[in-house]
Amino acid sequence: MKAEIISPETARCIALHNQLLLGSDTGSTKKDLFKIILRLGYVQIDTISIVERAHKHVLWTRLPEYRNEMLDELIDKDKKVFEFWDHAAAYMPMKYFRFTLPRKEMYAKKYKHWEKKNKKLLNFIIDRITAEGPLRSRDFEETKKRGLWWDWKPAKEGLEYLFHTGRLAARSRKNFQKVYDIPERFLPGNIVLTVPSDEELSEHLILKSINANGISSEKELTYLRHHNRAATKHTLNRLLEEKKIIGVNIKETESEKYYSTKKVLGSHTSCSADTVVHILSPFDNMVIQRKRLQELFRFDYLIECYVPAPKRKYGYFCLPVLYGNKFAGRIDTKADRRTGNFIIINEFWENGFTPDDNFVEKYNLKLKELAEFSGCTEITR
C-alpha cells in the first residue's frame, strides 16, 4: 500500500493533537482523567520531585483540574488503572493488564535462580500479606528485631521480585511507597488473564503507540518494551496488508518511515505557532523519546540530573517549554515547598526564538499555575 506523504508541520500537529497538547478542553473530572490515561497508554512514575512527581505533572498538564484523589480512586476504588512496568514504572489502563503477563513470565525466567535461592523469604512475604492485608516495604523493617533470619533489604528485594513476576500487585502508594497486595484481592472480577501470543502483544504495542503519538516509526512502536522482534515485524506487515495501519513519509526530510491510521490522519486539526504554552515534565510522554523529539521538532533535549555536574549545559532539572507547535526552550527550576518559593534558576531559549509579548504573557501565567500546583506561592528569579 502506498505511503501517505505529509508535511513536517502536519506531522508535528498530529503528534501534539494525539498527545492532547493543543490546548483543547480535556475536561475536569475523574472520568476525563481516565480518558487521558487511556489516550496516552501509560503515565511514567519517577522518584524525582524537584518540581512535582512525574505522573502528577504529566496529568496536570492535560487536566488542570487534576487532583491526586482522582487517580487514587481510579486505581483502588474503580479498578480502571493499575501500576506496573511499561518502558519504565508507570500507571496504565486496567484493560492492558493481560499485556503485562509476557514480561512477568520473562522476568521470572530470567531470575529463576534468585527465586530458588530465596524461596523461603518469598513464601514468608506472601504468607504475611495474605494474612495481614496490604503492606509496604517499611512494614518489614522491624523483622530483624523480632529475631527472624532476614532483614529489611532482602525483604524489599523480595517484594519487588514478587511484584515484577505478578505474584503481588501494587494496590496503591502511600508517601510514594508501594502498598503490595495479593492480585486476587485487587484485580476486578472480569479481568482477562490469558497470556497474549507474541503477535497479540505486538499488535497491542503497535496500535497503542499510534493512538498515543499519532505517527510512530518502527522503533518507536516498541520503544524499550518487552516484545518478540520477528513477531512484531510480521504483525506490522499484516496490519499494513489488512489496511488497519498505513505507512507515512514526512515530506522534505530524511526521516525514517512512520506508521499511522486513516482515522488518526483525518482527525487532527491545524495548530498555530502561538496558541498555548506548556511547561512539560522531563518525563512527559511527548518528550521521553529524545530521537523522535529531535526528528519531528528539531529539539535536542536531555534531562541532566543524571549527568555529572561539571558536564551539565542547562542545569539539573530543566523543563521543556512548548509554545503552540514548537519548542521555545527550557527552564531550570526548583520548587522549594518549605519556603513556598518556585525558583527559576535559569531560562534558555532556542536559537531563532525571541519571546514576544504574547508568549511572555502566557508563559508567566503558566509559571504561576505550575508554581501553585507544585505547592508554592511565590516565583523567584
C-alpha positions in Angstrom: 0.0 0.0 0.0 1.3 3.4 -1.0 2.5 5.6 1.9 0.8 8.8 2.8 3.0 11.9 2.3 2.6 14.7 5.0 4.5 17.9 5.7 6.7 18.4 8.7 4.2 20.8 10.1 1.3 18.3 9.8 3.5 15.7 11.4 4.0 18.0 14.4 0.3 18.8 14.6 -0.7 15.1 14.6 1.8 14.3 17.3 0.6 17.2 19.5 -3.1 16.5 18.8 -2.7 12.9 19.9 -0.7 13.9 23.0 -3.5 16.3 24.0 -1.2 19.3 24.0 -3.0 21.7 21.6 -5.0 23.5 24.3 -8.4 21.9 23.6 -10.7 21.3 26.5 -9.9 17.9 28.0 -12.4 18.2 30.8 -12.2 18.4 34.6 -13.5 15.1 36.1 -12.2 11.7 37.1 -13.8 10.3 34.0 -11.9 12.8 31.9 -8.6 11.8 33.7 -9.2 8.2 32.8 -9.7 9.2 29.1 -6.3 10.9 29.2 -4.6 7.9 30.6 -6.3 5.7 28.0 -5.1 8.0 25.2 -1.5 8.2 26.5 -1.4 4.5 27.1 0.8 4.9 30.2 2.0 7.7 32.6 5.5 7.3 33.9 6.3 7.2 37.6 9.6 8.6 38.8 11.1 9.3 42.2 12.4 12.8 41.4 10.2 15.6 42.8 12.3 18.7 42.2 9.2 20.4 40.8 6.5 17.7 41.2 6.2 13.9 40.7 6.4 13.0 37.0 2.9 11.4 36.8 1.2 14.3 38.5 2.9 16.8 36.3 2.1 14.9 33.1 -1.6 14.5 34.1 -1.9 18.1 35.3 -0.5 19.4 32.0 -3.5 17.9 30.2 -6.1 18.3 33.0 -5.5 21.5 35.0 -8.2 20.4 37.5 -6.2 17.2 38.3 -6.3 16.1 42.0 -4.4 13.2 43.4 -7.7 11.7 44.8 -8.9 11.2 41.2 -6.0 8.9 40.4 -6.2 7.1 43.7 -9.9 6.3 43.1 -9.3 5.1 39.6 -6.7 2.7 41.0 -8.0 1.4 44.3 -11.8 2.0 44.1 -12.8 1.9 40.4 -10.0 -0.5 39.4 -9.6 1.1 36.0 -5.9 1.9 36.4 -3.0 -0.2 37.7 0.7 0.2 38.2 3.3 -1.9 36.5 6.1 -1.6 34.0 5.7 -0.1 30.6 9.0 1.2 29.3 9.5 2.2 32.9 7.4 2.2 36.1 4.0 3.5 35.0 0.3 3.8 35.6 -1.7 2.1 32.8 -5.4 1.4 31.9 -6.6 -1.9 33.5 -7.7 -3.1 30.1 -4.0 -3.5 29.3 -3.3 -5.8 32.2 -3.0 -9.1 30.3 -0.4 -7.5 28.1 1.9 -7.2 31.1 1.9 -11.0 31.6 4.6 -11.9 29.0 7.1 -9.5 30.7 6.2 -11.1 34.1 6.9 -14.5 32.6 10.2 -13.3 31.1 11.2 -11.7 34.5 10.5 -15.0 36.4 12.5 -17.0 33.9 15.4 -14.6 33.9 15.7 -14.6 37.7 14.6 -18.1 38.5 17.9 -18.9 40.2 17.4 -15.9 42.6 13.9 -17.2 43.3 15.2 -20.7 44.1 17.8 -19.2 46.5 15.2 -17.1 48.2 12.2 -19.4 48.2 11.7 -19.3 52.0 11.8 -15.5 52.0 9.3 -15.2 49.2 6.9 -17.6 50.9 7.2 -15.6 54.1 6.3 -12.4 52.4 3.3 -13.8 50.6 2.0 -15.6 53.7 2.3 -12.4 55.7 0.5 -10.2 53.2 -2.2 -12.9 52.7 -2.8 -12.9 56.5 -2.4 -9.2 57.4 -3.6 -7.5 54.2 -1.7 -4.9 52.1 1.7 -3.9 53.3 4.6 -1.6 52.4 8.3 -2.4 52.5 8.6 -0.4 55.7 6.2 -2.8 57.3 9.1 -5.3 57.1 11.7 -3.1 58.6 11.4 -4.3 62.2 11.6 -8.0 61.5 15.3 -8.3 62.4 14.4 -7.1 65.9 12.0 -10.0 66.2 14.9 -12.4 65.8 14.0 -13.5 62.2 16.6 -14.8 59.8 16.3 -11.9 57.3 16.3 -8.1 57.4 14.7 -5.3 55.5 16.9 -5.1 52.4 16.2 -8.7 51.1 12.6 -8.3 52.1 12.4 -5.2 49.8 14.1 -7.1 47.0 11.6 -10.0 47.6 8.6 -7.6 47.4 9.9 -6.2 44.1 10.6 -9.6 42.7 7.1 -10.8 43.5 5.7 -7.5 42.0 7.6 -7.9 38.7 6.6 -11.6 38.4 3.0 -10.7 39.1 2.5 -12.6 42.4 2.0 -9.3 44.1 0.3 -6.2 42.9 0.7 -2.5 43.8 -2.7 -1.7 45.3 -1.8 1.9 45.9 1.1 4.2 47.0 1.4 5.8 50.4 4.0 8.5 50.8 5.2 7.3 47.4 5.9 3.8 48.8 4.1 0.9 47.0 1.4 -0.9 49.0 1.6 -4.5 48.0 -1.3 -6.9 47.9 -2.3 -10.3 46.6 -3.6 -9.8 43.0 -6.8 -11.7 43.6 -7.8 -9.1 46.2 -7.1 -6.2 43.9 -8.0 -7.1 40.3 -11.5 -6.7 39.0 -13.6 -9.8 38.7 -13.9 -9.5 34.9 -10.2 -9.1 34.2 -8.8 -11.3 31.3 -5.8 -13.3 32.5 -4.9 -15.3 29.3 -1.3 -14.7 28.2 -1.3 -13.0 24.8 0.6 -14.5 21.9 3.7 -12.7 20.6 1.5 -11.5 17.7 -1.2 -10.2 20.0 1.3 -8.4 22.1 2.9 -6.9 19.0 -0.5 -5.6 17.7 -1.3 -4.1 21.1 2.0 -2.2 21.2 1.7 -1.0 17.6 -1.8 0.3 17.9 -1.2 1.7 21.4 1.8 3.7 20.1 -0.1 5.1 17.2 -3.1 6.0 19.3 -0.9 7.9 21.7 1.6 9.5 19.3 -0.4 9.8 16.1 2.5 8.7 13.9 5.3 6.3 15.1 8.3 4.8 13.5 9.1 1.1 13.8 11.5 1.6 16.6 9.1 3.9 18.4 6.3 1.4 18.3 8.1 -0.9 20.7 10.4 1.6 22.4 12.0 -0.1 25.4 9.1 -2.6 25.6 9.4 -6.4 26.0 8.4 -8.0 22.7 9.4 -10.5 20.0 11.1 -8.6 17.2 10.3 -11.2 14.5 6.6 -11.3 15.6 6.4 -7.5 15.6 7.8 -7.3 12.1 5.3 -9.9 10.9 2.4 -8.2 12.7 3.4 -4.8 11.2 3.3 -6.2 7.7 0.0 -7.9 8.4 -1.6 -4.8 9.7 -0.4 -2.9 6.6 -1.9 -5.6 4.3 -5.2 -5.5 6.2 -5.2 -1.7 5.9 -5.5 -1.3 9.7 -2.5 0.9 9.6 -0.8 2.9 6.8 2.7 4.0 6.1 3.6 7.7 6.4 6.5 9.6 5.0 7.3 13.2 6.0 7.9 15.5 3.1 11.3 17.1 2.6 13.0 15.2 5.4 15.3 12.2 5.6 13.3 10.7 8.4 12.5 7.0 8.6 9.1 5.7 7.7 6.3 6.2 10.1 3.0 4.4 10.7 -0.5 5.7 11.5 -4.1 5.1 10.7 -6.5 6.8 8.3 -8.6 7.8 11.3 -5.7 9.5 13.0 -4.6 11.3 9.9 -8.1 12.5 9.3 -8.9 13.7 12.8 -6.1 16.1 13.6 -6.6 19.9 13.3 -4.1 22.5 12.2 -2.1 24.0 15.1 -0.9 27.6 15.4 2.6 28.5 16.5 1.3 30.9 19.2 -1.7 29.4 20.8 -0.8 27.8 24.1 2.2 27.4 26.4 3.0 24.2 28.3 5.9 23.7 30.7 6.4 19.9 30.5 7.9 17.4 32.8 11.2 15.8 31.6 9.3 12.5 31.8 6.3 13.7 29.7 5.1 11.3 27.1 5.7 14.0 24.4 9.5 14.3 25.1 10.5 10.9 26.5 11.7 9.6 23.2 14.6 12.0 22.5 15.4 10.9 19.0 11.7 11.4 18.0 11.7 14.8 19.5 14.8 15.8 17.5 13.3 14.3 14.3 9.9 15.9 14.5 10.6 19.2 16.3 14.4 19.7 15.9 14.5 20.0 19.7 17.7 18.5 21.2 16.7 17.7 24.8 18.4 15.8 27.6 17.5 15.7 31.3 20.7 16.4 33.0 20.1 15.2 36.5 21.8 12.0 35.5 24.8 14.0 34.0 27.8 14.8 36.3 27.5 18.4 37.4 30.6 19.7 35.6 29.2 18.4 32.3 25.7 19.9 32.6 24.9 22.5 30.0 21.4 23.7 31.1 21.0 22.5 34.7 19.9 19.7 37.0 16.2 19.7 36.2 15.3 21.5 33.0 11.7 21.5 31.9 10.9 21.8 28.1 8.8 24.8 27.2 6.3 24.1 24.4 4.8 27.1 22.6 2.0 26.2 20.2 3.6 23.8 17.7 7.2 24.3 18.5 9.6 24.0 21.5 10.7 27.5 22.6 13.3 26.5 25.1 13.8 25.0 28.5 13.9 26.3 32.1 15.9 25.0 35.1 13.6 25.1 38.1 13.1 24.0 41.7 10.0 24.1 43.9 11.1 24.9 47.5 7.9 23.9 49.3 9.5 24.7 52.6 9.7 28.4 51.8 6.9 28.5 49.3 9.3 29.7 46.5 9.2 28.4 43.0 12.7 29.1 41.9 13.6 29.9 38.3 17.3 29.1 38.2 17.8 29.8 34.5 15.9 30.2 31.3 17.3 29.1 27.9 15.5 29.9 24.6 16.1 28.1 21.3 18.2 29.8 18.6 15.9 32.0 16.5 13.2 32.3 19.1 12.6 35.7 20.7 9.9 35.9 23.4 7.3 38.3 22.3 4.5 39.9 24.4 2.0 37.2 23.6 4.5 34.4 24.6 5.6 36.3 27.8 2.1 36.8 29.0 1.1 33.1 28.5 4.4 31.9 29.8 4.2 33.9 33.0 0.7 32.7 33.6 1.7 29.1 33.1 4.7 29.6 35.5 2.2 30.9 38.1 -0.1 27.9 37.6 2.8 25.4 37.8 4.1 27.0 40.9 0.8 26.7 42.6 0.4 23.1 41.5 3.8 22.4 43.0 2.8 23.8 46.4 4.5 27.2 46.1 3.1 30.8 46.4 5.9 32.9 45.0 8.1 32.8 41.9 11.7 33.7 42.5 14.2 34.5 39.7 
